[in-house]
Amino acid sequence: MIHNHPSGDPTPSRADIDVTKQIVDAAKPLGITVHDHIIVGRNGHASLKALRLI
């Protein structure tokens, strides 16, 4: 998954983390693996996997 933050700050919000976990949980019984969730900002990106949030 990937999305951008119009503010330019790629830091994951609590909502980003919560929705990602909900999607991961919903996808699992369907045999779908969410490998990462990347948030793109003005000066970089954040990976929820690298941050150990998923």
CHARMM-style PDB file with segment names, atoms N, HN, CA, C and O in Angstrom:
ATOM      1  N   MET     1       0.845  -1.163   0.000  1.00  0.00      PROA
ATOM      2  CA  MET     1       0.000   0.000   0.000  1.00  0.00      PROA
ATOM      3  C   MET     1       0.891   1.226   0.000  1.00  0.00      PROA
ATOM      4  O   MET     1       2.030   1.194   0.465  1.00  0.00      PROA
ATOM      5  N   ILE     2       0.344   2.309  -0.534  1.00  0.00      PROA
ATOM      6  HN  ILE     2      -0.581   2.335  -0.912  1.00  0.00      PROA
ATOM      7  CA  ILE     2       1.099   3.554  -0.562  1.00  0.00      PROA
ATOM      8  C   ILE     2       0.120   4.719  -0.599  1.00  0.00      PROA
ATOM      9  O   ILE     2      -0.934   4.647  -1.231  1.00  0.00      PROA
ATOM     10  N   HSD     3       0.486   5.782   0.082  1.00  0.00      PROA
ATOM     11  HN  HSD     3       1.342   5.841   0.595  1.00  0.00      PROA
ATOM     12  CA  HSD     3      -0.271   7.030  -0.037  1.00  0.00      PROA
ATOM     13  C   HSD     3       0.644   8.184   0.327  1.00  0.00      PROA
ATOM     14  O   HSD     3       1.749   7.989   0.832  1.00  0.00      PROA
ATOM     15  N   ASN     4       0.161   9.394   0.060  1.00  0.00      PROA
ATOM     16  HN  ASN     4      -0.737   9.553  -0.350  1.00  0.00      PROA
ATOM     17  CA  ASN     4       0.981  10.560   0.375  1.00  0.00      PROA
ATOM     18  C   ASN     4       0.338  11.374   1.486  1.00  0.00      PROA
ATOM     19  O   ASN     4      -0.863  11.269   1.736  1.00  0.00      PROA
ATOM     20  N   HSD     5       1.144  12.176   2.138  1.00  0.00      PROA
ATOM     21  HN  HSD     5       2.119  12.261   1.935  1.00  0.00      PROA
ATOM     22  CA  HSD     5       0.672  13.140   3.121  1.00  0.00      PROA
ATOM     23  C   HSD     5       0.848  14.527   2.511  1.00  0.00      PROA
ATOM     24  O   HSD     5       1.978  14.986   2.339  1.00  0.00      PROA
ATOM     25  N   PRO     6      -0.251  15.197   2.183  1.00  0.00      PROA
ATOM     26  CA  PRO     6      -0.151  16.533   1.584  1.00  0.00      PROA
ATOM     27  C   PRO     6       0.613  17.534   2.457  1.00  0.00      PROA
ATOM     28  O   PRO     6       1.155  18.514   1.947  1.00  0.00      PROA
ATOM     29  N   SER     7       0.656  17.290   3.763  1.00  0.00      PROA
ATOM     30  HN  SER     7       0.215  16.493   4.178  1.00  0.00      PROA
ATOM     31  CA  SER     7       1.402  18.188   4.652  1.00  0.00      PROA
ATOM     32  C   SER     7       2.896  18.133   4.368  1.00  0.00      PROA
ATOM     33  O   SER     7       3.636  19.052   4.720  1.00  0.00      PROA
ATOM     34  N   GLY     8       3.345  17.034   3.719  1.00  0.00      PROA
ATOM     35  HN  GLY     8       2.745  16.288   3.432  1.00  0.00      PROA
ATOM     36  CA  GLY     8       4.758  16.869   3.416  1.00  0.00      PROA
ATOM     37  C   GLY     8       5.502  16.039   4.441  1.00  0.00      PROA
ATOM     38  O   GLY     8       6.618  15.593   4.175  1.00  0.00      PROA
ATOM     39  N   ASP     9       4.913  15.821   5.610  1.00  0.00      PROA
ATOM     40  HN  ASP     9       4.007  16.183   5.826  1.00  0.00      PROA
ATOM     41  CA  ASP     9       5.539  15.039   6.678  1.00  0.00      PROA
ATOM     42  C   ASP     9       5.114  13.582   6.532  1.00  0.00      PROA
ATOM     43  O   ASP     9       3.930  13.278   6.683  1.00  0.00      PROA
ATOM     44  N   PRO    10       6.047  12.667   6.243  1.00  0.00      PROA
ATOM     45  CA  PRO    10       5.668  11.276   6.024  1.00  0.00      PROA
ATOM     46  C   PRO    10       5.458  10.457   7.305  1.00  0.00      PROA
ATOM     47  O   PRO    10       5.214   9.253   7.232  1.00  0.00      PROA
ATOM     48  N   THR    11       5.548  11.085   8.452  1.00  0.00      PROA
ATOM     49  HN  THR    11       5.746  12.064   8.511  1.00  0.00      PROA
ATOM     50  CA  THR    11       5.369  10.351   9.710  1.00  0.00      PROA
ATOM     51  C   THR    11       3.971   9.734   9.768  1.00  0.00      PROA
ATOM     52  O   THR    11       2.983  10.440   9.567  1.00  0.00      PROA
ATOM     53  N   PRO    12       3.869   8.421  10.042  1.00  0.00      PROA
ATOM     54  CA  PRO    12       2.562   7.778  10.104  1.00  0.00      PROA
ATOM     55  C   PRO    12       1.723   8.342  11.256  1.00  0.00      PROA
ATOM     56  O   PRO    12       2.205   8.516  12.375  1.00  0.00      PROA
ATOM     57  N   SER    13       0.473   8.619  10.951  1.00  0.00      PROA
ATOM     58  HN  SER    13       0.081   8.478  10.042  1.00  0.00      PROA
ATOM     59  CA  SER    13      -0.455   9.070  11.993  1.00  0.00      PROA
ATOM     60  C   SER    13      -1.048   7.853  12.697  1.00  0.00      PROA
ATOM     61  O   SER    13      -0.910   6.727  12.218  1.00  0.00      PROA
ATOM     62  N   ARG    14      -1.693   8.073  13.809  1.00  0.00      PROA
ATOM     63  HN  ARG    14      -1.804   8.988  14.198  1.00  0.00      PROA
ATOM     64  CA  ARG    14      -2.365   6.980  14.519  1.00  0.00      PROA
ATOM     65  C   ARG    14      -3.400   6.360  13.582  1.00  0.00      PROA
ATOM     66  O   ARG    14      -3.556   5.139  13.559  1.00  0.00      PROA
ATOM     67  N   ALA    15      -4.111   7.185  12.808  1.00  0.00      PROA
ATOM     68  HN  ALA    15      -3.985   8.177  12.826  1.00  0.00      PROA
ATOM     69  CA  ALA    15      -5.112   6.668  11.864  1.00  0.00      PROA
ATOM     70  C   ALA    15      -4.459   5.805  10.787  1.00  0.00      PROA
ATOM     71  O   ALA    15      -5.013   4.770  10.414  1.00  0.00      PROA
ATOM     72  N   ASP    16      -3.290   6.210  10.280  1.00  0.00      PROA
ATOM     73  HN  ASP    16      -2.840   7.051  10.583  1.00  0.00      PROA
ATOM     74  CA  ASP    16      -2.567   5.405   9.280  1.00  0.00      PROA
ATOM     75  C   ASP    16      -2.254   4.021   9.843  1.00  0.00      PROA
ATOM     76  O   ASP    16      -2.453   3.007   9.174  1.00  0.00      PROA
ATOM     77  N   ILE    17      -1.770   3.994  11.057  1.00  0.00      PROA
ATOM     78  HN  ILE    17      -1.608   4.817  11.600  1.00  0.00      PROA
ATOM     79  CA  ILE    17      -1.389   2.732  11.698  1.00  0.00      PROA
ATOM     80  C   ILE    17      -2.612   1.854  11.932  1.00  0.00      PROA
ATOM     81  O   ILE    17      -2.594   0.660  11.633  1.00  0.00      PROA
ATOM     82  N   ASP    18      -3.672   2.450  12.468  1.00  0.00      PROA
ATOM     83  HN  ASP    18      -3.687   3.420  12.712  1.00  0.00      PROA
ATOM     84  CA  ASP    18      -4.884   1.682  12.764  1.00  0.00      PROA
ATOM     85  C   ASP    18      -5.532   1.116  11.507  1.00  0.00      PROA
ATOM     86  O   ASP    18      -5.911  -0.055  11.480  1.00  0.00      PROA
ATOM     87  N   VAL    19      -5.663   1.933  10.470  1.00  0.00      PROA
ATOM     88  HN  VAL    19      -5.355   2.884  10.492  1.00  0.00      PROA
ATOM     89  CA  VAL    19      -6.282   1.471   9.222  1.00  0.00      PROA
ATOM     90  C   VAL    19      -5.426   0.390   8.570  1.00  0.00      PROA
ATOM     91  O   VAL    19      -5.955  -0.578   8.025  1.00  0.00      PROA
ATOM     92  N   THR    20      -4.117   0.551   8.624  1.00  0.00      PROA
ATOM     93  HN  THR    20      -3.687   1.338   9.067  1.00  0.00      PROA
ATOM     94  CA  THR    20      -3.230  -0.462   8.051  1.00  0.00      PROA
ATOM     95  C   THR    20      -3.428  -1.801   8.752  1.00  0.00      PROA
ATOM     96  O   THR    20      -3.526  -2.837   8.095  1.00  0.00      PROA
ATOM     97  N   LYS    21      -3.487  -1.785  10.072  1.00  0.00      PROA
ATOM     98  HN  LYS    21      -3.407  -0.943  10.605  1.00  0.00      PROA
ATOM     99  CA  LYS    21      -3.693  -3.038  10.817  1.00  0.00      PROA
ATOM    100  C   LYS    21      -5.044  -3.658  10.483  1.00  0.00      PROA
ATOM    101  O   LYS    21      -5.157  -4.880  10.381  1.00  0.00      PROA
ATOM    102  N   GLN    22      -6.068  -2.827  10.311  1.00  0.00      PROA
ATOM    103  HN  GLN    22      -5.977  -1.835  10.393  1.00  0.00      PROA
ATOM    104  CA  GLN    22      -7.392  -3.344   9.941  1.00  0.00      PROA
ATOM    105  C   GLN    22      -7.351  -3.994   8.559  1.00  0.00      PROA
ATOM    106  O   GLN    22      -7.938  -5.055   8.349  1.00  0.00      PROA
ATOM    107  N   ILE    23      -6.663  -3.358   7.627  1.00  0.00      PROA
ATOM    108  HN  ILE    23      -6.186  -2.496   7.797  1.00  0.00      PROA
ATOM    109  CA  ILE    23      -6.556  -3.921   6.274  1.00  0.00      PROA
ATOM    110  C   ILE    23      -5.753  -5.216   6.290  1.00  0.00      PROA
ATOM    111  O   ILE    23      -6.134  -6.183   5.629  1.00  0.00      PROA
ATOM    112  N   VAL    24      -4.655  -5.253   7.028  1.00  0.00      PROA
ATOM    113  HN  VAL    24      -4.346  -4.468   7.565  1.00  0.00      PROA
ATOM    114  CA  VAL    24      -3.847  -6.467   7.141  1.00  0.00      PROA
ATOM    115  C   VAL    24      -4.705  -7.607   7.700  1.00  0.00      PROA
ATOM    116  O   VAL    24      -4.663  -8.725   7.186  1.00  0.00      PROA
ATOM    117  N   ASP    25      -5.476  -7.326   8.743  1.00  0.00      PROA
ATOM    118  HN  ASP    25      -5.509  -6.418   9.160  1.00  0.00      PROA
ATOM    119  CA  ASP    25      -6.323  -8.351   9.364  1.00  0.00      PROA
ATOM    120  C   ASP    25      -7.434  -8.817   8.423  1.00  0.00      PROA
ATOM    121  O   ASP    25      -7.764 -10.002   8.393  1.00  0.00      PROA
ATOM    122  N   ALA    26      -8.015  -7.889   7.653  1.00  0.00      PROA
ATOM    123  HN  ALA    26      -7.747  -6.926   7.676  1.00  0.00      PROA
ATOM    124  CA  ALA    26      -9.085  -8.247   6.722  1.00  0.00      PROA
ATOM    125  C   ALA    26      -8.551  -9.032   5.525  1.00  0.00      PROA
ATOM    126  O   ALA    26      -9.244  -9.904   5.001  1.00  0.00      PROA
ATOM    127  N   ALA    27      -7.343  -8.736   5.095  1.00  0.00      PROA
ATOM    128  HN  ALA    27      -6.780  -8.028   5.521  1.00  0.00      PROA
ATOM    129  CA  ALA    27      -6.766  -9.385   3.915  1.00  0.00      PROA
ATOM    130  C   ALA    27      -6.280 -10.800   4.209  1.00  0.00      PROA
ATOM    131  O   ALA    27      -6.309 -11.667   3.336  1.00  0.00      PROA
ATOM    132  N   LYS    28      -5.836 -11.026   5.438  1.00  0.00      PROA
ATOM    133  HN  LYS    28      -5.813 -10.322   6.147  1.00  0.00      PROA
ATOM    134  CA  LYS    28      -5.225 -12.316   5.793  1.00  0.00      PROA
ATOM    135  C   LYS    28      -6.119 -13.516   5.467  1.00  0.00      PROA
ATOM    136  O   LYS    28      -5.638 -14.456   4.836  1.00  0.00      PROA
ATOM    137  N   PRO    29      -7.417 -13.531   5.872  1.00  0.00      PROA
ATOM    138  CA  PRO    29      -8.245 -14.709   5.560  1.00  0.00      PROA
ATOM    139  C   PRO    29      -8.501 -14.902   4.060  1.00  0.00      PROA
ATOM    140  O   PRO    29      -8.903 -15.982   3.627  1.00  0.00      PROA
ATOM    141  N   LEU    30      -8.269 -13.866   3.287  1.00  0.00      PROA
ATOM    142  HN  LEU    30      -7.942 -12.988   3.639  1.00  0.00      PROA
ATOM    143  CA  LEU    30      -8.441 -13.957   1.845  1.00  0.00      PROA
ATOM    144  C   LEU    30      -7.162 -14.419   1.144  1.00  0.00      PROA
ATOM    145  O   LEU    30      -7.134 -14.556  -0.079  1.00  0.00      PROA
ATOM    146  N   GLY    31      -6.115 -14.655   1.916  1.00  0.00      PROA
ATOM    147  HN  GLY    31      -6.137 -14.543   2.910  1.00  0.00      PROA
ATOM    148  CA  GLY    31      -4.844 -15.096   1.349  1.00  0.00      PROA
ATOM    149  C   GLY    31      -4.031 -13.959   0.758  1.00  0.00      PROA
ATOM    150  O   GLY    31      -3.123 -14.191  -0.040  1.00  0.00      PROA
ATOM    151  N   ILE    32      -4.350 -12.734   1.145  1.00  0.00      PROA
ATOM    152  HN  ILE    32      -5.088 -12.546   1.793  1.00  0.00      PROA
ATOM    153  CA  ILE    32      -3.635 -11.567   0.640  1.00  0.00      PROA
ATOM    154  C   ILE    32      -2.672 -11.081   1.716  1.00  0.00      PROA
ATOM    155  O   ILE    32      -3.066 -10.892   2.867  1.00  0.00      PROA
ATOM    156  N   THR    33      -1.422 -10.881   1.345  1.00  0.00      PROA
ATOM    157  HN  THR    33      -1.102 -11.035   0.410  1.00  0.00      PROA
ATOM    158  CA  THR    33      -0.415 -10.390   2.274  1.00  0.00      PROA
ATOM    159  C   THR    33      -0.101  -8.931   1.960  1.00  0.00      PROA
ATOM    160  O   THR    33       0.222  -8.584   0.823  1.00  0.00      PROA
ATOM    161  N   VAL    34      -0.198  -8.100   2.960  1.00  0.00      PROA
ATOM    162  HN  VAL    34      -0.460  -8.382   3.882  1.00  0.00      PROA
ATOM    163  CA  VAL    34       0.222  -6.702   2.819  1.00  0.00      PROA
ATOM    164  C   VAL    34       1.692  -6.672   3.233  1.00  0.00      PROA
ATOM    165  O   VAL    34       2.018  -6.881   4.401  1.00  0.00      PROA
ATOM    166  N   HSD    35       2.561  -6.415   2.286  1.00  0.00      PROA
ATOM    167  HN  HSD    35       2.296  -6.246   1.337  1.00  0.00      PROA
ATOM    168  CA  HSD    35       3.995  -6.462   2.562  1.00  0.00      PROA
ATOM    169  C   HSD    35       4.503  -5.190   3.226  1.00  0.00      PROA
ATOM    170  O   HSD    35       5.453  -5.235   4.008  1.00  0.00      PROA
ATOM    171  N   ASP    36       3.884  -4.064   2.922  1.00  0.00      PROA
ATOM    172  HN  ASP    36       3.113  -4.028   2.286  1.00  0.00      PROA
ATOM    173  CA  ASP    36       4.337  -2.803   3.494  1.00  0.00      PROA
ATOM    174  C   ASP    36       3.283  -1.737   3.233  1.00  0.00      PROA
ATOM    175  O   ASP    36       2.378  -1.923   2.419  1.00  0.00      PROA
ATOM    176  N   HSD    37       3.411  -0.648   3.918  1.00  0.00      PROA
ATOM    177  HN  HSD    37       4.146  -0.496   4.579  1.00  0.00      PROA
ATOM    178  CA  HSD    37       2.601   0.554   3.682  1.00  0.00      PROA
ATOM    179  C   HSD    37       3.583   1.717   3.698  1.00  0.00      PROA
ATOM    180  O   HSD    37       4.192   2.027   4.723  1.00  0.00      PROA
ATOM    181  N   ILE    38       3.721   2.347   2.550  1.00  0.00      PROA
ATOM    182  HN  ILE    38       3.227   2.095   1.718  1.00  0.00      PROA
ATOM    183  CA  ILE    38       4.665   3.448   2.382  1.00  0.00      PROA
ATOM    184  C   ILE    38       3.890   4.760   2.392  1.00  0.00      PROA
ATOM    185  O   ILE    38       2.866   4.894   1.721  1.00  0.00      PROA
ATOM    186  N   ILE    39       4.384   5.717   3.153  1.00  0.00      PROA
ATOM    187  HN  ILE    39       5.216   5.609   3.698  1.00  0.00      PROA
ATOM    188  CA  ILE    39       3.809   7.054   3.164  1.00  0.00      PROA
ATOM    189  C   ILE    39       4.848   7.998   2.572  1.00  0.00      PROA
ATOM    190  O   ILE    39       5.983   8.073   3.045  1.00  0.00      PROA
ATOM    191  N   VAL    40       4.443   8.710   1.537  1.00  0.00      PROA
ATOM    192  HN  VAL    40       3.522   8.649   1.154  1.00  0.00      PROA
ATOM    193  CA  VAL    40       5.340   9.611   0.828  1.00  0.00      PROA
ATOM    194  C   VAL    40       5.091  11.040   1.300  1.00  0.00      PROA
ATOM    195  O   VAL    40       3.949  11.490   1.392  1.00  0.00      PROA
ATOM    196  N   GLY    41       6.173  11.737   1.595  1.00  0.00      PROA
ATOM    197  HN  GLY    41       7.101  11.372   1.520  1.00  0.00      PROA
ATOM    198  CA  GLY    41       6.103  13.138   1.985  1.00  0.00      PROA
ATOM    199  C   GLY    41       6.959  13.979   1.069  1.00  0.00      PROA
ATOM    200  O   GLY    41       7.554  13.474   0.117  1.00  0.00      PROA
ATOM    201  N   ARG    42       7.017  15.236   1.353  1.00  0.00      PROA
ATOM    202  HN  ARG    42       6.534  15.647   2.126  1.00  0.00      PROA
ATOM    203  CA  ARG    42       7.756  16.176   0.509  1.00  0.00      PROA
ATOM    204  C   ARG    42       9.242  15.826   0.437  1.00  0.00      PROA
ATOM    205  O   ARG    42       9.840  15.885  -0.638  1.00  0.00      PROA
ATOM    206  N   ASN    43       9.832  15.468   1.554  1.00  0.00      PROA
ATOM    207  HN  ASN    43       9.346  15.420   2.427  1.00  0.00      PROA
ATOM    208  CA  ASN    43      11.284  15.233   1.593  1.00  0.00      PROA
ATOM    209  C   ASN    43      11.658  13.801   1.941  1.00  0.00      PROA
ATOM    210  O   ASN    43      12.722  13.556   2.510  1.00  0.00      PROA
ATOM    211  N   GLY    44      10.799  12.864   1.607  1.00  0.00      PROA
ATOM    212  HN  GLY    44       9.935  13.062   1.146  1.00  0.00      PROA
ATOM    213  CA  GLY    44      11.146  11.479   1.909  1.00  0.00      PROA
ATOM    214  C   GLY    44       9.915  10.607   2.047  1.00  0.00      PROA
ATOM    215  O   GLY    44       8.823  10.957   1.599  1.00  0.00      PROA
ATOM    216  N   HSD    45      10.120   9.468   2.676  1.00  0.00      PROA
ATOM    217  HN  HSD    45      11.007   9.184   3.040  1.00  0.00      PROA
ATOM    218  CA  HSD    45       9.029   8.515   2.852  1.00  0.00      PROA
ATOM    219  C   HSD    45       9.198   7.779   4.177  1.00  0.00      PROA
ATOM    220  O   HSD    45      10.257   7.828   4.803  1.00  0.00      PROA
ATOM    221  N   ALA    46       8.133   7.098   4.591  1.00  0.00      PROA
ATOM    222  HN  ALA    46       7.272   7.059   4.083  1.00  0.00      PROA
ATOM    223  CA  ALA    46       8.171   6.258   5.784  1.00  0.00      PROA
ATOM    224  C   ALA    46       7.586   4.901   5.429  1.00  0.00      PROA
ATOM    225  O   ALA    46       6.590   4.817   4.711  1.00  0.00      PROA
ATOM    226  N   SER    47       8.193   3.858   5.924  1.00  0.00      PROA
ATOM    227  HN  SER    47       9.002   3.926   6.508  1.00  0.00      PROA
ATOM    228  CA  SER    47       7.740   2.488   5.718  1.00  0.00      PROA
ATOM    229  C   SER    47       7.231   1.960   7.048  1.00  0.00      PROA
ATOM    230  O   SER    47       7.982   1.895   8.021  1.00  0.00      PROA
ATOM    231  N   LEU    48       5.954   1.581   7.096  1.00  0.00      PROA
ATOM    232  HN  LEU    48       5.343   1.633   6.305  1.00  0.00      PROA
ATOM    233  CA  LEU    48       5.422   1.038   8.343  1.00  0.00      PROA
ATOM    234  C   LEU    48       6.113  -0.275   8.696  1.00  0.00      PROA
ATOM    235  O   LEU    48       6.253  -0.594   9.877  1.00  0.00      PROA
ATOM    236  N   LYS    49       6.547  -1.041   7.698  1.00  0.00      PROA
ATOM    237  HN  LYS    49       6.433  -0.782   6.739  1.00  0.00      PROA
ATOM    238  CA  LYS    49       7.269  -2.273   7.964  1.00  0.00      PROA
ATOM    239  C   LYS    49       8.637  -1.973   8.600  1.00  0.00      PROA
ATOM    240  O   LYS    49       9.020  -2.594   9.591  1.00  0.00      PROA
ATOM    241  N   ALA    50       9.357  -1.020   8.017  1.00  0.00      PROA
ATOM    242  HN  ALA    50       9.046  -0.516   7.212  1.00  0.00      PROA
ATOM    243  CA  ALA    50      10.667  -0.665   8.559  1.00  0.00      PROA
ATOM    244  C   ALA    50      10.560  -0.096   9.967  1.00  0.00      PROA
ATOM    245  O   ALA    50      11.463  -0.264  10.787  1.00  0.00      PROA
ATOM    246  N   LEU    51       9.443   0.580  10.238  1.00  0.00      PROA
ATOM    247  HN  LEU    51       8.710   0.716   9.572  1.00  0.00      PROA
ATOM    248  CA  LEU    51       9.210   1.140  11.576  1.00  0.00      PROA
ATOM    249  C   LEU    51       8.646   0.102  12.548  1.00  0.00      PROA
ATOM    250  O   LEU    51       8.369   0.394  13.711  1.00  0.00      PROA
ATOM    251  N   ARG    52       8.486  -1.121  12.031  1.00  0.00      PROA
ATOM    252  HN  ARG    52       8.711  -1.358  11.086  1.00  0.00      PROA
ATOM    253  CA  ARG    52       7.956  -2.241  12.810  1.00  0.00      PROA
ATOM    254  C   ARG    52       6.548  -1.977  13.347  1.00  0.00      PROA
ATOM    255  O   ARG    52       6.202  -2.358  14.465  1.00  0.00      PROA
ATOM    256  N   LEU    53       5.753  -1.313  12.511  1.00  0.00      PROA
ATOM    257  HN  LEU    53       6.034  -1.004  11.603  1.00  0.00      PROA
ATOM    258  CA  LEU    53       4.371  -1.019  12.882  1.00  0.00      PROA
ATOM    259  C   LEU    53       3.396  -2.025  12.259  1.00  0.00      PROA
ATOM    260  O   LEU    53       2.213  -2.050  12.600  1.00  0.00      PROA
ATOM    261  N   ILE    54       3.917  -2.865  11.328  1.00  0.00      PROA
ATOM    262  HN  ILE    54       4.877  -2.845  11.051  1.00  0.00      PROA
ATOM    263  CA  ILE    54       3.131  -3.976  10.806  1.00  0.00      PROA
ATOM    264  C   ILE    54       4.033  -5.181  10.712  1.00  0.00      PROA
ATOM    265  OT1 ILE    54       3.592  -6.251  10.294  1.00  0.00      PROA
TER     266      ILE     54
END
